[in-house]
Amino acid sequence: MKIIFVRHGHPNYQDDCLTEIGHMQAEAAAKRLQDIHIDKFFSSSCTRAYETACHIARLHNQEVEKLNFMREIDWGKPNTEDYVHPWWLVDGWVKTGKEIMNTNWQNDVDYADRTVLNSYRKVVKGFDSWLSELGFSREGSYYRITRENRETLLLASHGGSSSVALSHIFNLPFSFVCHAICPGFTAITVINFKGEVGDLTAPRFELVNDINHIKTDIDEKYYNN
C-alpha cells in the first residue's frame, strides 16, 4: 500500500482556505499526479487541505473523504498567547548545537508544557486507527499486515500533522522530522508498505518533499512561507 502525502497550498489561515496562489499550486500538484493511479483520496477536515485534495481528485473523477484526526496541530502553551512554531524551534536547536535526534524529545522543556503533545497523541492515535482499518495494525515499532491492500491513497493535510504521522510510523523524533522534512506548499511525499499478510512490516520512503511542480517565477517566493 502506498500513501501519497500532499501538504495544502498557500493558505489564508484566517479564513482557512487557499489563496489564489494556493489554488494555482494545488492545480500544479494535480497535474503532477494526474498520470498516477490513485484509488482513494483523503484530506484533513480543514478547508485548505480539502480544497487542495479536491484539485487533485477532480482529475481522477474521485471524491475526497475528510479525516478529522489529520487537522493541523496546536502548538502554544495552554491558556497563553505564547506561540513558537515547531520549525522555528528546531532551527534554533540546530543553530545552538542542541540534539534534534533526542529520542526523549517529548520531555524536553521546549515541548513538555505545550499543547503540541496533546495534538501529537491525537494524530498518532487517529493515524494508527486508520492504518488498522486499511490492514496494518501497530505492534511495537512495526505494523502487522492483517489483510492484503495494494491500494494507492492520497492524503492532503498539513506540515505539522503530516510530520507527526511520519515521525510515528518511522519511529523518528518529531524534532528531527520537523527539521529534516519541512514540507513546502503542496510538497509530495510518498511512502510504501510492502509485505505479505501476517508479516510485520515498516514503511519505506519513495519520495520526500517534492516541490518541483511549483517552483516557478510566479510562486517561488510563496512555496514555503
C-alpha positions as CSV (number, residue, x, y, z in Angstrom):
1,M,0.0,0.0,0.0
2,K,1.2,3.5,-0.9
3,I,0.3,6.7,0.8
4,I,0.9,10.0,-1.1
5,F,1.2,12.9,1.4
6,V,0.5,16.3,0.0
7,R,0.7,19.5,2.0
8,H,-2.0,22.1,1.3
9,G,-1.3,25.0,-1.0
10,H,-0.6,28.6,0.0
11,P,-3.4,29.5,2.5
12,N,-5.4,32.2,4.0
13,Y,-5.1,30.9,7.5
14,Q,-7.6,33.3,9.0
15,D,-10.4,32.1,6.7
16,D,-9.0,28.5,6.4
17,C,-8.9,28.4,2.6
18,L,-6.5,28.6,-0.3
19,T,-5.3,31.9,-1.7
20,E,-5.2,32.4,-5.5
21,I,-1.6,31.3,-5.4
22,G,-2.6,28.3,-3.3
23,H,-5.2,27.2,-5.9
24,M,-2.5,27.5,-8.6
25,Q,-0.1,25.4,-6.6
26,A,-2.8,22.8,-5.9
27,E,-3.6,22.6,-9.6
28,A,0.1,22.2,-10.4
29,A,0.2,19.3,-7.9
30,A,-2.8,17.8,-9.6
31,K,-1.2,17.9,-13.0
32,R,2.0,16.4,-11.4
33,L,-0.1,13.4,-10.2
34,Q,-2.7,13.1,-12.9
35,D,-1.0,10.1,-14.6
36,I,-0.5,8.2,-11.3
37,H,-3.2,5.7,-10.4
38,I,-4.8,6.7,-7.1
39,D,-7.5,4.6,-5.6
40,K,-8.8,6.8,-2.8
41,F,-8.5,10.4,-1.8
42,F,-8.4,11.7,1.8
43,S,-7.8,15.1,3.4
44,S,-7.7,16.8,6.7
45,S,-11.1,18.3,7.6
46,C,-9.5,21.8,7.4
47,T,-10.8,23.5,4.3
48,R,-7.3,24.5,2.9
49,A,-6.3,20.8,2.8
50,Y,-9.7,19.7,1.5
51,E,-9.5,22.2,-1.4
52,T,-6.1,21.0,-2.2
53,A,-7.2,17.4,-2.3
54,C,-10.2,18.3,-4.5
55,H,-8.0,19.8,-7.2
56,I,-6.2,16.5,-7.4
57,A,-9.2,14.2,-7.1
58,R,-11.1,16.1,-9.8
59,L,-8.6,14.9,-12.4
60,H,-9.2,11.3,-11.3
61,N,-13.0,11.7,-11.1
62,Q,-13.0,10.9,-7.4
63,E,-14.4,12.3,-4.2
64,V,-12.5,13.3,-1.1
65,E,-13.1,11.8,2.4
66,K,-12.2,14.1,5.3
67,L,-10.2,12.8,8.3
68,N,-10.6,14.9,11.5
69,F,-7.5,13.5,13.2
70,M,-5.3,15.0,10.5
71,R,-6.3,18.6,11.2
72,E,-3.3,20.8,11.9
73,I,-1.7,20.5,15.3
74,D,-1.9,23.1,18.0
75,W,1.4,24.4,19.5
76,G,1.5,27.1,22.1
77,K,1.3,26.9,25.9
78,P,-2.2,26.3,27.3
79,N,-4.2,29.5,28.2
80,T,-1.5,31.8,26.9
81,E,-0.5,33.8,23.8
82,D,2.9,32.1,23.7
83,Y,3.5,30.5,20.3
84,V,6.7,29.1,19.0
85,H,6.4,27.4,15.6
86,P,7.9,23.9,15.7
87,W,10.0,24.6,12.7
88,W,11.4,27.8,14.2
89,L,12.1,25.9,17.4
90,V,14.2,23.2,15.8
91,D,16.0,25.7,13.6
92,G,17.1,27.3,16.9
93,W,18.2,23.9,18.2
94,V,20.4,23.4,15.2
95,K,21.9,26.9,15.5
96,T,22.8,26.3,19.1
97,G,24.0,22.7,18.7
98,K,21.1,21.1,20.6
99,E,20.4,17.5,19.6
100,I,17.4,17.2,17.3
101,M,17.7,13.4,17.3
102,N,16.9,13.2,21.0
103,T,14.6,10.2,21.4
104,N,13.4,11.8,24.7
105,W,12.2,14.9,22.9
106,Q,8.7,14.8,24.5
107,N,10.2,15.6,27.9
108,D,12.4,18.5,26.7
109,V,11.4,21.8,28.3
110,D,10.6,23.2,24.8
111,Y,7.9,20.6,24.3
112,A,6.7,19.4,27.7
113,D,4.4,22.3,28.6
114,R,3.0,23.0,25.2
115,T,-0.3,21.8,23.6
116,V,1.7,20.2,20.8
117,L,2.0,17.0,22.8
118,N,-1.8,16.5,23.0
119,S,-2.0,17.2,19.3
120,Y,0.8,14.7,18.6
121,R,-1.0,12.0,20.6
122,K,-4.3,12.7,18.8
123,V,-2.8,12.4,15.4
124,V,-0.9,9.3,16.3
125,K,-4.0,7.6,17.7
126,G,-6.1,8.5,14.7
127,F,-3.4,7.6,12.2
128,D,-2.9,4.1,13.7
129,S,-6.6,3.5,13.8
130,W,-6.9,4.5,10.2
131,L,-4.0,2.2,9.2
132,S,-5.6,-0.6,11.1
133,E,-8.8,-0.2,9.1
134,L,-6.6,-0.4,6.0
135,G,-4.9,-3.7,7.1
136,F,-1.9,-2.5,9.0
137,S,-2.1,-3.0,12.8
138,R,0.6,-1.4,15.0
139,E,2.7,-3.9,17.0
140,G,5.5,-2.2,18.9
141,S,7.6,-0.3,16.4
142,Y,6.1,-2.0,13.3
143,Y,2.9,-2.9,11.6
144,R,1.3,-6.4,11.3
145,I,-0.3,-6.9,7.8
146,T,-3.8,-8.2,8.6
147,R,-5.2,-8.1,5.0
148,E,-4.0,-7.6,1.5
149,N,-4.0,-4.0,0.4
150,R,-2.3,-2.9,-2.8
151,E,-4.1,0.5,-3.0
152,T,-2.5,3.9,-3.5
153,L,-4.0,6.5,-1.3
154,L,-3.6,10.3,-1.4
155,L,-3.8,12.3,1.9
156,A,-3.8,16.1,1.8
157,S,-3.0,17.6,5.1
158,H,-0.5,19.9,6.9
159,G,3.1,20.4,7.6
160,G,2.5,19.7,11.3
161,S,0.1,16.8,11.3
162,S,1.9,15.0,8.4
163,S,5.2,15.4,10.3
164,V,3.6,13.8,13.4
165,A,2.4,10.9,11.3
166,L,5.8,10.4,9.7
167,S,7.6,10.7,13.0
168,H,5.4,8.0,14.5
169,I,5.4,5.4,11.7
170,F,9.1,5.7,11.1
171,N,9.9,5.9,14.9
172,L,11.8,9.1,14.5
173,P,11.9,12.1,16.9
174,F,9.4,14.7,16.0
175,S,12.1,17.4,16.4
176,F,14.2,15.6,13.8
177,V,11.3,15.3,11.3
178,C,10.4,18.9,11.7
179,H,13.9,19.8,10.6
180,A,14.7,17.2,8.0
181,I,11.3,17.1,6.3
182,C,9.9,20.6,6.3
183,P,7.3,20.4,3.5
184,G,6.7,23.4,1.3
185,F,3.2,24.1,0.0
186,T,1.8,21.1,-2.0
187,A,5.1,19.2,-1.3
188,I,4.7,15.5,-2.2
189,T,6.0,12.7,0.0
190,V,5.4,9.0,-0.9
191,I,5.7,6.0,1.5
192,N,5.2,2.3,0.7
193,F,4.2,-0.5,3.0
194,K,5.2,-3.9,1.5
195,G,4.9,-7.5,2.7
196,E,2.5,-10.4,2.8
197,V,-0.5,-10.9,5.1
198,G,0.7,-12.0,8.5
199,D,4.1,-10.3,8.2
200,L,5.4,-7.4,10.3
201,T,6.4,-4.5,8.1
202,A,7.7,-1.0,8.2
203,P,7.2,1.7,5.6
204,R,9.8,2.9,3.2
205,F,10.2,6.4,1.6
206,E,9.8,6.5,-2.2
207,L,9.8,10.3,-2.5
208,V,10.3,13.1,0.1
209,N,9.2,16.7,-0.1
210,D,9.0,17.0,-3.9
211,I,8.1,20.6,-4.7
212,N,9.4,20.8,-8.3
213,H,5.9,21.3,-9.7
214,I,5.5,24.7,-8.1
215,K,9.0,26.2,-8.3
216,T,8.2,28.8,-10.9
217,D,8.9,32.5,-11.4
218,I,5.3,33.2,-10.3
219,D,5.2,31.3,-7.0
220,E,8.8,30.6,-5.9
221,K,8.5,33.1,-3.0
222,Y,5.3,31.5,-1.8
223,Y,6.2,27.8,-1.8
224,N,7.0,27.5,1.9
225,N,6.3,30.9,3.6
